[in-house]
Amino acid sequence: MLSEDDVELARRFRHQSASSARRAPLYAALSGAIADDPDLYRRLLHAPEQQRLPVLLLAASHKLLLDSPDHPLAAWYPNLTESPRDPLDPALAATYKDFLAEREGDLVRLLRTRRTQTNEVGRCAMFVLAFGQLAGDVGPIAHLDVGASGGLNLLLDRYEYRFEPGGAVGGPSPVVITTGTRGDPPVPAAMPVVGARCGIDVAPIDVTDDDEAHWLEACVWPDQADRFQRLRAAIELARREPPELLAGDATASLAPAIERMARAGHPVVTNSWVLNYLPPDGRTAYVGELDRIGATVDLSWVYVESPVATPELPAPDDLEHRDLTVLSLVTWRDGVRTVRHLATCHPHGFWIHWR
């Protein structure tokens, strides 16, 4: 008889399969196969409860494959071969299961110790638009990224952005981010000035360490080879000029970090698909701490999050599909909080619909 854990894990993998079918057919096929096989999805029970997400098992197996690129399973991964095998090939599920069985010990270690830390630099396109809204009023920005992973989003002013249509800003850069637009987003005429930058993460990734950098690569979906190569270019930039990263709790670390950043410019806190990993009371505490700090310090908060996954955050009342990702700008000026919902967007920055 299936347990509640079985039912829930199978449901999560079926949802992952359906939601990734359009742009990630390999992960859609793998997720579907895992959903049908208790021996596969039960492996997630090795992970902490908050991390029992399909993307963690997929990232852990991807990491093991990046370390063993000659294994037959690599023939299905578009980022590891020029002519990948069809994801609908029935041999995929059996090959995947054999691969995990061969590396059981390493897989369990990754599931127990790692967390999904997708350092998606495509989200910087959303941040740049929001920073452009602030720059004329606040001057140099002191950027504090909470849930920073490897800190790559802290280097947003080092990247080149192409908004289609809409224009371009930044560059030239080896990291080029292209975003489709609707609703005429206000692309800044020049890159906003970032005077200081710092990241907070419960387990920061040191991109100068090859094994750590491989984990960031493993968290990228292999179907999306463009994202994979763009991440590698961003890692190379970061290795030349590593951003400052602090290990700490998202909420407890806010006040000292904001106090320090305020000495260098206007503090701007950012989050992107991070707060969904906190429990509901953790999100409530996070927003409450920003409110407490904002009562005495002028600051801004830019978040790229999903309202359905983070209902404790301020979200548009008129949002038709709450599973969309929302770009919001929250400001505290003289103790008064103002919320502006700027856009809905793709979670990886492929498109933005300006409100």
C-alpha positions as CSV (number, residue, x, y, z in Angstrom):
1,M,0.0,0.0,0.0
2,L,1.3,3.4,-0.9
3,S,2.0,5.9,1.9
4,E,1.1,9.6,2.0
5,D,4.8,10.3,1.1
6,D,4.4,8.1,-1.9
7,V,1.3,9.8,-3.1
8,E,2.8,13.3,-2.6
9,L,6.2,12.6,-4.2
10,A,4.5,10.9,-7.2
11,R,2.3,14.0,-7.5
12,R,5.2,16.3,-7.4
13,F,7.0,14.5,-10.2
14,R,3.9,14.3,-12.4
15,H,3.5,18.1,-12.0
16,Q,7.2,18.6,-12.8
17,S,6.7,16.5,-15.9
18,A,3.8,18.5,-17.1
19,S,5.3,21.9,-16.3
20,S,8.6,21.2,-18.0
21,A,7.3,19.5,-21.2
22,R,7.5,22.6,-23.4
23,R,11.1,23.6,-22.9
24,A,12.6,20.7,-21.1
25,P,11.5,17.4,-22.8
26,L,14.3,15.3,-21.2
27,Y,13.3,16.4,-17.6
28,A,9.6,15.9,-18.5
29,A,10.3,12.3,-19.6
30,L,12.5,11.6,-16.6
31,S,10.0,13.1,-14.2
32,G,7.3,11.0,-15.7
33,A,9.3,7.9,-15.3
34,I,10.2,8.7,-11.8
35,A,6.6,9.4,-10.9
36,D,5.7,5.8,-12.0
37,D,8.5,4.1,-10.0
38,P,8.5,4.2,-6.2
39,D,12.1,3.0,-6.1
40,L,13.1,6.2,-7.8
41,Y,10.9,8.9,-6.2
42,R,11.5,7.4,-2.7
43,R,15.1,8.4,-3.0
44,L,14.0,12.0,-2.2
45,L,13.2,10.8,1.3
46,H,16.9,11.1,2.0
47,A,16.6,14.9,1.6
48,P,15.4,17.3,4.3
49,E,11.7,17.7,4.2
50,Q,11.8,21.3,2.7
51,Q,14.1,20.1,0.0
52,R,12.0,17.1,-1.2
53,L,11.5,18.6,-4.6
54,P,11.9,16.9,-8.0
55,V,14.5,19.4,-9.1
56,L,16.8,18.3,-6.3
57,L,16.8,14.6,-7.4
58,L,17.3,15.7,-11.0
59,A,20.1,18.1,-10.1
60,A,21.8,15.5,-8.0
61,S,21.8,12.9,-10.8
62,H,22.9,15.7,-13.2
63,K,25.9,16.4,-11.0
64,L,26.9,12.8,-10.9
65,L,26.6,12.7,-14.7
66,L,28.7,15.8,-15.1
67,D,31.4,13.9,-13.1
68,S,31.0,10.8,-15.3
69,P,30.2,12.3,-18.8
70,D,31.2,9.0,-20.5
71,H,28.3,7.1,-19.0
72,P,25.7,5.9,-21.5
73,L,23.1,8.1,-19.8
74,A,24.9,11.2,-21.1
75,A,23.7,10.3,-24.6
76,W,20.3,11.8,-23.7
77,Y,21.6,15.1,-22.2
78,P,21.7,17.9,-24.7
79,N,24.3,19.8,-22.8
80,L,26.7,16.8,-22.9
81,T,26.3,15.6,-26.5
82,E,25.7,17.2,-29.9
83,S,23.1,14.7,-31.0
84,P,21.0,13.6,-28.0
85,R,18.8,10.6,-28.0
86,D,15.0,11.0,-28.1
87,P,13.6,11.5,-24.5
88,L,10.8,9.2,-25.6
89,D,13.2,6.4,-26.1
90,P,12.0,3.6,-23.7
91,A,15.6,2.8,-22.8
92,L,16.0,6.2,-21.0
93,A,14.2,5.1,-17.8
94,A,16.1,1.9,-17.4
95,T,19.4,3.6,-18.1
96,Y,18.7,6.4,-15.6
97,K,17.7,3.8,-12.9
98,D,20.8,1.8,-13.4
99,F,22.9,5.0,-13.2
100,L,21.5,5.9,-9.9
101,A,21.9,2.4,-8.5
102,E,25.6,2.4,-9.5
103,R,26.1,5.7,-7.6
104,E,23.8,5.1,-4.7
105,G,26.2,6.3,-2.0
106,D,27.1,9.5,-3.8
107,L,23.5,10.2,-4.6
108,V,22.4,9.9,-1.0
109,R,25.2,12.2,0.1
110,L,24.1,14.9,-2.3
111,L,20.4,14.6,-1.4
112,R,21.2,14.9,2.3
113,T,23.7,17.8,2.0
114,R,22.8,19.8,-1.0
115,R,19.9,22.1,-1.7
116,T,18.5,23.5,-5.0
117,Q,20.5,26.6,-5.7
118,T,19.7,27.6,-9.2
119,N,21.8,30.7,-9.7
120,E,19.8,31.8,-12.8
121,V,21.5,34.9,-14.2
122,G,18.6,35.4,-16.6
123,R,16.6,36.8,-13.7
124,C,19.1,39.7,-13.7
125,A,17.1,41.2,-16.6
126,M,14.2,41.7,-14.2
127,F,16.4,43.2,-11.6
128,V,18.0,45.7,-14.1
129,L,14.6,47.0,-15.0
130,A,13.6,47.5,-11.4
131,F,17.0,49.1,-10.6
132,G,16.5,51.4,-13.4
133,Q,13.2,52.6,-11.7
134,L,15.2,53.4,-8.6
135,A,18.5,54.8,-9.9
136,G,17.3,58.3,-10.7
137,D,15.9,58.7,-7.2
138,V,18.4,57.0,-4.9
139,G,21.8,57.3,-6.6
140,P,24.3,54.5,-6.2
141,I,22.8,51.2,-5.2
142,A,24.1,48.9,-2.5
143,H,22.9,45.5,-3.6
144,L,22.1,42.8,-1.1
145,D,21.0,39.6,-2.6
146,V,19.4,37.2,-0.1
147,G,19.5,33.5,-1.2
148,A,22.5,34.4,-3.3
149,S,23.8,30.9,-4.0
150,G,27.1,31.6,-5.9
151,G,26.5,35.3,-6.0
152,L,26.2,35.5,-9.8
153,N,23.2,37.9,-9.7
154,L,25.4,40.3,-7.8
155,L,27.4,40.9,-11.0
156,L,24.3,42.1,-12.9
157,D,26.0,45.3,-14.0
158,R,28.7,43.2,-15.7
159,Y,26.3,41.5,-18.1
160,E,24.7,42.6,-21.4
161,Y,20.9,42.8,-21.8
162,R,18.8,42.7,-25.0
163,F,15.1,43.3,-24.6
164,E,13.2,42.4,-27.7
165,P,11.5,44.8,-28.4
166,G,12.7,47.5,-26.1
167,G,16.4,48.1,-26.6
168,A,19.7,47.1,-24.9
169,V,21.8,48.1,-22.0
170,G,25.2,47.1,-20.6
171,G,28.0,45.2,-22.3
172,P,29.9,44.2,-24.2
173,S,30.0,41.1,-22.0
174,P,30.6,37.3,-22.4
175,V,27.2,37.0,-20.6
176,V,24.4,38.1,-22.9
177,I,20.8,37.9,-21.6
178,T,18.0,38.1,-24.1
179,T,14.4,38.7,-22.9
180,G,11.2,38.9,-24.9
181,T,8.9,41.8,-23.9
182,R,5.3,42.9,-23.9
183,G,3.9,46.1,-22.4
184,D,6.9,48.4,-23.2
185,P,9.2,47.9,-20.2
186,P,11.3,51.0,-19.4
187,V,14.8,49.8,-20.3
188,P,17.3,52.1,-18.6
189,A,19.4,54.3,-20.9
190,A,22.5,53.4,-18.9
191,M,23.4,50.6,-16.5
192,P,22.4,51.6,-12.9
193,V,25.4,52.3,-10.7
194,V,26.0,49.6,-8.2
195,G,28.3,51.0,-5.5
196,A,28.5,47.9,-3.3
197,R,27.4,44.3,-3.4
198,C,27.0,41.5,-1.0
199,G,25.1,38.2,-0.9
200,I,23.6,36.1,2.0
201,D,22.9,32.4,1.7
202,V,22.5,29.6,4.3
203,A,25.1,27.6,2.3
204,P,27.0,29.9,-0.1
205,I,28.6,28.4,-3.2
206,D,32.3,29.2,-3.8
207,V,32.5,29.4,-7.6
208,T,36.3,29.3,-7.4
209,D,36.0,25.7,-6.3
210,D,35.4,23.3,-9.2
211,D,33.2,20.9,-7.3
212,E,31.0,23.8,-6.0
213,A,30.8,25.3,-9.5
214,H,29.7,21.9,-10.9
215,W,26.8,21.9,-8.4
216,L,25.6,25.2,-9.9
217,E,25.9,23.7,-13.4
218,A,24.0,20.6,-12.2
219,C,21.0,22.8,-11.1
220,V,20.5,24.0,-14.7
221,W,18.2,21.9,-16.8
222,P,20.3,20.0,-19.3
223,D,17.7,20.5,-22.1
224,Q,18.5,24.2,-22.0
225,A,22.0,24.2,-23.2
226,D,21.9,28.0,-23.7
227,R,21.4,28.5,-20.0
228,F,24.1,26.0,-19.3
229,Q,26.7,27.9,-21.4
230,R,25.6,31.3,-20.1
231,L,26.0,30.1,-16.5
232,R,29.5,28.8,-17.3
233,A,30.4,32.3,-18.7
234,A,29.0,34.0,-15.6
235,I,31.0,31.6,-13.4
236,E,34.2,32.6,-15.3
237,L,33.5,36.3,-14.7
238,A,32.9,35.6,-11.0
239,R,36.1,33.7,-10.7
240,R,38.0,36.8,-11.8
241,E,36.2,39.0,-9.3
242,P,34.4,36.9,-6.7
243,P,31.5,38.7,-5.0
244,E,31.3,38.8,-1.3
245,L,29.1,36.1,0.2
246,L,28.1,35.7,3.8
247,A,26.7,32.5,5.4
248,G,23.6,33.2,7.4
249,D,19.9,32.9,7.9
250,A,17.8,35.0,5.5
251,T,15.8,36.9,8.2
252,A,18.4,37.1,11.1
253,S,21.1,38.4,8.7
254,L,19.0,41.2,7.2
255,A,19.5,44.0,9.8
256,P,23.3,43.9,10.2
257,A,23.7,43.5,6.4
258,I,21.4,46.4,5.5
259,E,23.1,48.6,8.1
260,R,26.4,47.9,6.6
261,M,25.2,48.3,3.0
262,A,23.6,51.6,3.8
263,R,27.0,53.1,4.4
264,A,27.9,52.5,0.7
265,G,24.6,53.6,-1.0
266,H,20.9,53.0,-1.0
267,P,20.3,49.5,0.2
268,V,18.3,47.3,-2.3
269,V,17.4,43.8,-1.2
270,T,16.7,41.3,-3.9
271,N,15.2,37.7,-3.9
272,S,14.5,35.5,-6.9
273,W,12.7,32.2,-6.4
274,V,14.2,31.9,-2.9
275,L,11.4,32.6,-0.5
276,N,9.4,29.6,-1.7
277,Y,12.0,27.4,0.1
278,L,11.1,29.0,3.5
279,P,8.2,27.7,5.5
280,P,5.1,30.0,5.8
281,D,6.1,31.4,9.2
282,G,9.6,32.0,7.8
283,R,8.3,34.1,5.0
284,T,6.0,36.0,7.4
285,A,9.0,36.7,9.6
286,Y,11.1,37.8,6.6
287,V,8.6,40.4,5.5
288,G,8.1,41.5,9.0
289,E,11.8,42.1,9.5
290,L,11.9,44.2,6.3
291,D,9.0,46.2,7.6
292,R,10.7,46.7,11.0
293,I,14.0,47.9,9.4
294,G,12.1,50.1,6.9
295,A,10.5,51.9,9.7
296,T,13.8,53.7,10.4
297,V,15.9,53.2,7.3
298,D,15.1,54.1,3.7
299,L,15.5,50.9,1.7
300,S,14.0,49.1,-1.3
301,W,13.2,45.4,-2.0
302,V,12.9,43.8,-5.4
303,Y,11.6,40.3,-5.6
304,V,10.9,37.8,-8.4
305,E,8.7,35.2,-6.8
306,S,5.6,33.2,-7.4
307,P,2.5,34.3,-5.5
308,V,1.1,30.8,-5.4
309,A,4.3,29.6,-3.7
310,T,4.8,32.6,-1.5
311,P,1.3,33.8,-0.4
312,E,2.7,35.8,2.5
313,L,4.3,38.3,0.2
314,P,2.4,41.3,-1.1
315,A,1.0,40.3,-4.5
316,P,-1.2,42.0,-7.1
317,D,-4.9,41.7,-6.3
318,D,-5.9,41.5,-10.0
319,L,-3.4,38.7,-11.0
320,E,-5.4,36.2,-13.0
321,H,-2.9,33.4,-12.8
322,R,-1.2,33.3,-9.4
323,D,1.2,30.6,-10.5
324,L,3.0,33.2,-12.7
325,T,6.2,34.8,-11.5
326,V,5.8,38.4,-10.3
327,L,8.4,41.2,-10.4
328,S,7.6,43.6,-7.5
329,L,9.3,46.7,-6.1
330,V,8.7,47.5,-2.5
331,T,10.1,50.8,-1.0
332,W,10.3,52.2,2.5
333,R,10.6,56.0,2.5
334,D,10.4,57.9,5.9
335,G,8.9,54.8,7.3
336,V,6.1,54.5,4.8
337,R,5.9,51.3,2.7
338,T,4.8,51.4,-0.9
339,V,4.3,48.3,-3.1
340,R,4.5,48.5,-6.9
341,H,3.9,45.3,-9.0
342,L,5.9,46.0,-12.1
343,A,5.5,42.9,-14.2
344,T,4.8,39.2,-14.6
345,C,7.7,37.3,-16.0
346,H,9.2,33.9,-16.9
347,P,11.0,32.4,-13.8
348,H,14.2,32.2,-15.8
349,G,13.9,35.6,-17.5
350,F,13.0,34.5,-21.0
351,W,10.1,37.0,-21.2
352,I,8.5,39.8,-19.2
353,H,5.0,41.4,-19.5
354,W,5.2,44.9,-18.1
355,R,2.1,46.0,-16.1
